[in-house]
């Protein structure tokens, strides 16, 4: 007599219906994903990569990302990139970036610890 707890893992027979389990992904409620709050404030954070620092700027609209990224790189006299909704600047430039957004009337907050 076969064990009733067994279930089919693979079959080449297409006529065999597969059992439906209660623990399927679609039946579970999805947890809210943690992310960047959408409160209109620009977040300025710092990340350490391989012994160097990266200043990260989150919360910018997609249409202003490239222009603000270029202006921040010029103002901080550093390299960086603007992609995936984040402006990355090489080095620790949090104070300069916060001052830039304050001058332009934008609300900016420090992110992280």
MIDREN-742427 format. One record per residue: residue number from 1; x, z, y of N, C-alpha, C in turn. Coordinates in Angstrom, 1 decimal, padded with zeros to 4 digits. Example, Ala and Ser with C-alpha at 12.3 -4.5 7.8 and 13.67 -1.06 7.14 Angstrom:
residues 2
+-----+--------+--------+--------+--------+--------+--------+--------+--------+--------+
|   n |    nc1 |    nc3 |    nc2 |   cac1 |   cac3 |   cac2 |    cc1 |    cc3 |    cc2 |
+-----+--------+--------+--------+--------+--------+--------+--------+--------+--------+
|   1 |  013.2 |  007.8 | -005.7 |  012.3 |  007.8 | -004.5 |  013.2 |  007.8 | -003.3 |
|   2 |  012.8 |  007.1 | -002.2 |  013.7 |  007.1 | -001.1 |  012.9 |  007.9 |  000.0 |
+-----+--------+--------+--------+--------+--------+--------+--------+--------+--------+
This chain:
residues 113
+-----+--------+--------+--------+--------+--------+--------+--------+--------+--------+
|   n |    nc1 |    nc3 |    nc2 |   cac1 |   cac3 |   cac2 |    cc1 |    cc3 |    cc2 |
+-----+--------+--------+--------+--------+--------+--------+--------+--------+--------+
|   1 |  000.8 |  000.0 | -001.2 |  000.0 |  000.0 |  000.0 |  000.9 |  000.0 |  001.2 |
|   2 |  000.7 | -000.9 |  002.2 |  001.5 | -001.0 |  003.4 |  001.3 |  000.1 |  004.4 |
|   3 |  002.3 |  000.4 |  005.1 |  002.2 |  001.5 |  006.1 |  001.3 |  001.0 |  007.3 |
|   4 |  000.3 |  001.7 |  007.7 | -000.6 |  001.3 |  008.8 |  000.0 |  001.3 |  010.1 |
|   5 |  001.2 |  001.9 |  010.3 |  001.8 |  002.0 |  011.6 |  002.7 |  000.8 |  011.9 |
|   6 |  002.8 | -000.1 |  011.0 |  003.6 | -001.3 |  011.2 |  002.9 | -002.3 |  012.1 |
|   7 |  003.7 | -003.0 |  012.9 |  003.0 | -004.0 |  013.7 |  003.9 | -005.3 |  013.6 |
|   8 |  003.2 | -006.4 |  013.9 |  003.9 | -007.7 |  013.8 |  004.8 | -007.9 |  014.9 |
|   9 |  006.1 | -008.3 |  014.6 |  007.0 | -008.6 |  015.6 |  007.2 | -010.0 |  015.9 |
|  10 |  007.2 | -010.9 |  014.9 |  007.4 | -012.3 |  015.1 |  006.6 | -013.0 |  014.0 |
|  11 |  005.9 | -014.1 |  014.3 |  005.2 | -014.9 |  013.3 |  005.2 | -016.3 |  013.8 |
|  12 |  005.4 | -017.2 |  012.9 |  005.3 | -018.7 |  013.2 |  003.8 | -019.1 |  013.0 |
|  13 |  003.0 | -018.3 |  012.4 |  001.6 | -018.7 |  012.2 |  000.8 | -018.4 |  013.5 |
|  14 |  000.3 | -019.4 |  014.1 | -000.4 | -019.3 |  015.4 | -001.8 | -018.8 |  015.2 |
|  15 | -002.3 | -018.8 |  014.0 | -003.7 | -018.4 |  013.8 | -003.9 | -016.9 |  013.7 |
|  16 | -002.8 | -016.1 |  013.6 | -002.9 | -014.7 |  013.4 | -003.0 | -014.0 |  014.8 |
|  17 | -004.1 | -013.3 |  015.0 | -004.3 | -012.7 |  016.3 | -003.3 | -011.5 |  016.4 |
|  18 | -002.7 | -011.3 |  017.6 | -001.8 | -010.2 |  017.8 | -002.6 | -009.0 |  018.3 |
|  19 | -002.3 | -007.8 |  017.8 | -003.0 | -006.6 |  018.2 | -002.7 | -006.3 |  019.7 |
|  20 | -003.7 | -005.7 |  020.4 | -003.6 | -005.2 |  021.7 | -003.3 | -003.7 |  021.7 |
|  21 | -002.3 | -003.3 |  022.4 | -001.9 | -001.9 |  022.5 | -002.4 | -001.3 |  023.8 |
|  22 | -002.6 |  000.0 |  023.8 | -003.1 |  000.7 |  025.0 | -002.0 |  000.8 |  026.0 |
|  23 | -000.7 |  000.7 |  025.6 |  000.4 |  000.9 |  026.5 |  000.9 | -000.4 |  027.1 |
|  24 |  000.0 | -001.4 |  027.2 |  000.4 | -002.7 |  027.8 |  000.6 | -002.5 |  029.3 |
|  25 |  001.5 | -003.4 |  029.8 |  001.9 | -003.3 |  031.2 |  000.7 | -003.5 |  032.1 |
|  26 | -000.2 | -004.4 |  031.8 | -001.3 | -004.7 |  032.7 | -002.3 | -003.5 |  032.8 |
|  27 | -002.4 | -002.7 |  031.8 | -003.4 | -001.6 |  031.9 | -002.8 | -000.4 |  032.6 |
|  28 | -001.5 | -000.3 |  032.9 | -001.0 |  000.8 |  033.6 | -001.1 |  000.6 |  035.1 |
|  29 | -001.4 |  001.7 |  035.8 | -001.5 |  001.5 |  037.3 | -000.1 |  001.4 |  037.8 |
|  30 |  000.1 |  000.5 |  038.8 |  001.4 |  000.3 |  039.3 |  001.8 |  001.3 |  040.3 |
|  31 |  002.9 |  001.8 |  040.2 |  003.4 |  002.8 |  041.2 |  003.8 |  002.1 |  042.5 |
|  32 |  003.6 |  002.7 |  043.6 |  004.0 |  002.2 |  044.9 |  005.5 |  002.1 |  044.9 |
|  33 |  006.1 |  000.9 |  045.3 |  007.5 |  000.7 |  045.3 |  008.1 |  001.3 |  046.6 |
|  34 |  009.2 |  002.0 |  046.4 |  009.9 |  002.5 |  047.5 |  010.6 |  001.4 |  048.3 |
|  35 |  010.5 |  001.4 |  049.6 |  011.1 |  000.4 |  050.4 |  011.2 |  000.8 |  051.8 |
|  36 |  011.4 | -000.1 |  052.6 |  011.6 |  000.2 |  054.1 |  010.2 |  000.3 |  054.7 |
|  37 |  010.0 |  001.4 |  055.4 |  008.7 |  001.6 |  056.1 |  008.4 |  000.5 |  057.1 |
|  38 |  007.2 |  000.1 |  057.2 |  006.8 | -001.0 |  058.1 |  006.1 | -000.3 |  059.3 |
|  39 |  006.9 |  000.5 |  060.1 |  006.3 |  001.2 |  061.2 |  006.8 |  000.6 |  062.6 |
|  40 |  007.4 | -000.6 |  062.5 |  007.8 | -001.3 |  063.8 |  009.2 | -000.8 |  064.3 |
|  41 |  009.8 |  000.1 |  063.7 |  011.1 |  000.6 |  064.1 |  012.2 | -000.1 |  063.3 |
|  42 |  013.3 | -000.4 |  064.0 |  014.5 | -001.0 |  063.4 |  015.3 |  000.1 |  062.8 |
|  43 |  015.7 | -000.1 |  061.5 |  016.6 |  000.9 |  060.9 |  018.0 |  000.5 |  060.9 |
|  44 |  018.9 |  001.4 |  061.3 |  020.3 |  001.1 |  061.3 |  021.0 |  002.1 |  060.4 |
|  45 |  021.7 |  001.6 |  059.3 |  022.3 |  002.4 |  058.3 |  023.7 |  002.0 |  058.1 |
|  46 |  024.4 |  002.8 |  057.3 |  025.8 |  002.6 |  056.9 |  025.9 |  002.6 |  055.4 |
|  47 |  026.7 |  001.7 |  054.9 |  026.9 |  001.6 |  053.5 |  028.4 |  001.5 |  053.2 |
|  48 |  028.9 |  002.1 |  052.2 |  030.4 |  002.0 |  051.9 |  030.6 |  001.1 |  050.7 |
|  49 |  031.4 |  000.1 |  050.9 |  031.7 | -000.8 |  049.8 |  033.2 | -001.0 |  049.6 |
|  50 |  033.7 | -000.7 |  048.5 |  035.1 | -000.9 |  048.1 |  036.0 | -000.3 |  049.2 |
|  51 |  035.8 |  000.8 |  049.7 |  036.6 |  001.5 |  050.7 |  036.4 |  001.0 |  052.1 |
|  52 |  035.5 |  000.1 |  052.4 |  035.2 | -000.3 |  053.8 |  033.7 |  000.0 |  054.1 |
|  53 |  033.4 | -000.1 |  055.3 |  032.0 |  000.3 |  055.8 |  031.3 | -001.0 |  056.2 |
|  54 |  030.0 | -000.9 |  055.9 |  029.1 | -002.0 |  056.3 |  027.9 | -001.4 |  057.1 |
|  55 |  027.7 | -001.9 |  058.3 |  026.5 | -001.4 |  059.1 |  025.3 | -002.4 |  058.7 |
|  56 |  024.2 | -001.8 |  058.3 |  023.1 | -002.5 |  057.9 |  021.9 | -002.3 |  058.9 |
|  57 |  021.3 | -003.4 |  059.3 |  020.1 | -003.4 |  060.2 |  018.9 | -004.0 |  059.5 |
|  58 |  017.9 | -003.1 |  059.3 |  016.7 | -003.5 |  058.6 |  015.5 | -003.5 |  059.6 |
|  59 |  014.4 | -004.2 |  059.2 |  013.2 | -004.1 |  060.0 |  013.1 | -005.1 |  061.0 |
|  60 |  013.8 | -006.2 |  061.0 |  013.7 | -007.3 |  061.9 |  012.8 | -008.4 |  061.4 |
|  61 |  012.1 | -009.1 |  062.2 |  011.3 | -010.2 |  061.8 |  012.2 | -011.3 |  061.4 |
|  62 |  011.7 | -012.2 |  060.5 |  012.4 | -013.3 |  059.9 |  012.9 | -014.3 |  061.0 |
|  63 |  012.0 | -014.5 |  062.0 |  012.3 | -015.5 |  063.0 |  013.4 | -015.0 |  064.0 |
|  64 |  013.6 | -013.7 |  064.1 |  014.6 | -013.2 |  065.0 |  015.9 | -012.7 |  064.3 |
|  65 |  015.9 | -012.8 |  063.0 |  017.1 | -012.3 |  062.2 |  018.4 | -013.0 |  062.6 |
|  66 |  018.4 | -014.3 |  062.6 |  019.6 | -015.1 |  062.9 |  020.1 | -014.8 |  064.3 |
|  67 |  019.2 | -014.9 |  065.3 |  019.6 | -014.7 |  066.7 |  020.2 | -013.3 |  067.0 |
|  68 |  019.5 | -012.3 |  066.5 |  020.0 | -010.9 |  066.7 |  021.2 | -010.7 |  065.9 |
|  69 |  021.4 | -011.2 |  064.7 |  022.6 | -011.1 |  064.0 |  023.8 | -011.7 |  064.7 |
|  70 |  023.6 | -012.8 |  065.3 |  024.7 | -013.5 |  066.0 |  025.1 | -012.7 |  067.3 |
|  71 |  024.1 | -012.2 |  068.0 |  024.3 | -011.3 |  069.2 |  025.0 | -010.0 |  068.8 |
|  72 |  024.6 | -009.4 |  067.7 |  025.3 | -008.1 |  067.3 |  026.7 | -008.4 |  066.9 |
|  73 |  026.9 | -009.5 |  066.2 |  028.3 | -009.8 |  065.8 |  029.2 | -010.0 |  067.0 |
|  74 |  028.7 | -010.7 |  068.0 |  029.4 | -011.0 |  069.2 |  029.7 | -009.7 |  070.0 |
|  75 |  028.6 | -008.9 |  070.1 |  028.8 | -007.6 |  070.8 |  029.7 | -006.6 |  070.2 |
|  76 |  029.7 | -006.6 |  068.8 |  030.6 | -005.6 |  068.1 |  031.9 | -006.2 |  067.8 |
|  77 |  032.1 | -007.5 |  068.1 |  033.4 | -008.2 |  067.9 |  033.8 | -008.1 |  066.4 |
|  78 |  032.9 | -008.4 |  065.5 |  033.2 | -008.3 |  064.1 |  032.5 | -009.4 |  063.3 |
|  79 |  032.8 | -009.5 |  062.1 |  032.1 | -010.4 |  061.2 |  030.9 | -009.8 |  060.6 |
|  80 |  030.1 | -010.7 |  059.9 |  029.0 | -010.2 |  059.3 |  028.1 | -011.3 |  058.9 |
|  81 |  026.9 | -011.0 |  058.4 |  025.9 | -012.0 |  058.0 |  024.5 | -011.5 |  058.2 |
|  82 |  023.6 | -012.5 |  058.3 |  022.1 | -012.1 |  058.4 |  021.4 | -012.9 |  057.3 |
|  83 |  021.0 | -012.2 |  056.3 |  020.3 | -012.9 |  055.2 |  019.4 | -011.8 |  054.4 |
|  84 |  018.4 | -012.3 |  053.8 |  017.5 | -011.5 |  053.0 |  016.9 | -010.4 |  053.8 |
|  85 |  016.6 | -010.6 |  055.1 |  015.9 | -009.6 |  055.9 |  016.8 | -008.5 |  056.4 |
|  86 |  018.1 | -008.7 |  056.2 |  019.1 | -007.6 |  056.6 |  020.2 | -008.2 |  057.4 |
|  87 |  020.6 | -007.6 |  058.5 |  021.9 | -008.0 |  059.2 |  023.0 | -007.0 |  058.7 |
|  88 |  024.1 | -007.6 |  058.3 |  025.2 | -006.8 |  057.8 |  026.4 | -007.1 |  058.7 |
|  89 |  026.9 | -006.0 |  059.2 |  028.1 | -006.0 |  060.1 |  029.3 | -005.3 |  059.5 |
|  90 |  030.4 | -005.9 |  059.5 |  031.6 | -005.3 |  058.9 |  032.1 | -004.2 |  059.8 |
|  91 |  032.2 | -003.0 |  059.3 |  032.6 | -001.8 |  060.0 |  031.5 | -000.9 |  060.4 |
|  92 |  031.8 |  000.3 |  061.0 |  030.8 |  001.3 |  061.4 |  030.5 |  001.0 |  062.8 |
|  93 |  029.4 |  000.3 |  063.1 |  029.0 |  000.0 |  064.5 |  027.6 |  000.5 |  064.8 |
|  94 |  027.2 |  001.7 |  064.1 |  025.8 |  002.2 |  064.3 |  025.5 |  002.5 |  065.8 |
|  95 |  026.4 |  003.2 |  066.5 |  026.2 |  003.5 |  067.9 |  026.0 |  002.3 |  068.8 |
|  96 |  026.8 |  001.3 |  068.6 |  026.7 |  000.1 |  069.4 |  025.4 | -000.6 |  069.1 |
|  97 |  025.0 | -000.7 |  067.8 |  023.7 | -001.4 |  067.5 |  022.5 | -000.6 |  068.0 |
|  98 |  022.5 |  000.8 |  067.9 |  021.4 |  001.6 |  068.5 |  021.4 |  001.4 |  070.0 |
|  99 |  022.5 |  001.3 |  070.7 |  022.5 |  001.1 |  072.1 |  021.9 | -000.3 |  072.5 |
| 100 |  022.3 | -001.3 |  071.7 |  021.7 | -002.6 |  071.9 |  020.2 | -002.7 |  071.9 |
| 101 |  019.6 | -002.0 |  070.8 |  018.2 | -002.1 |  070.7 |  017.5 | -001.2 |  071.8 |
| 102 |  018.2 | -000.1 |  072.2 |  017.6 |  000.7 |  073.3 |  017.6 | -000.1 |  074.6 |
| 103 |  018.6 | -000.8 |  074.9 |  018.7 | -001.6 |  076.1 |  017.6 | -002.7 |  076.1 |
| 104 |  017.3 | -003.2 |  074.9 |  016.3 | -004.3 |  074.9 |  014.8 | -003.7 |  074.6 |
| 105 |  014.7 | -002.4 |  074.7 |  013.3 | -001.8 |  074.7 |  012.8 | -001.8 |  073.3 |
| 106 |  013.6 | -001.8 |  072.2 |  013.1 | -001.8 |  070.8 |  013.4 | -000.4 |  070.3 |
| 107 |  012.5 |  000.1 |  069.5 |  012.6 |  001.4 |  068.9 |  013.5 |  001.3 |  067.7 |
| 108 |  014.6 |  002.0 |  067.7 |  015.6 |  002.0 |  066.6 |  015.9 |  003.4 |  066.1 |
| 109 |  016.0 |  003.5 |  064.7 |  016.3 |  004.8 |  064.1 |  017.5 |  004.7 |  063.2 |
| 110 |  018.2 |  005.8 |  063.1 |  019.3 |  005.9 |  062.1 |  018.7 |  006.0 |  060.7 |
| 111 |  019.2 |  005.3 |  059.8 |  018.7 |  005.3 |  058.4 |  019.8 |  006.0 |  057.6 |
| 112 |  019.4 |  006.7 |  056.6 |  020.3 |  007.4 |  055.7 |  020.6 |  008.8 |  056.1 |
| 113 |  021.6 |  009.4 |  055.6 |  021.9 |  010.8 |  055.8 |  022.7 |  011.2 |  057.0 |
+-----+--------+--------+--------+--------+--------+--------+--------+--------+--------+
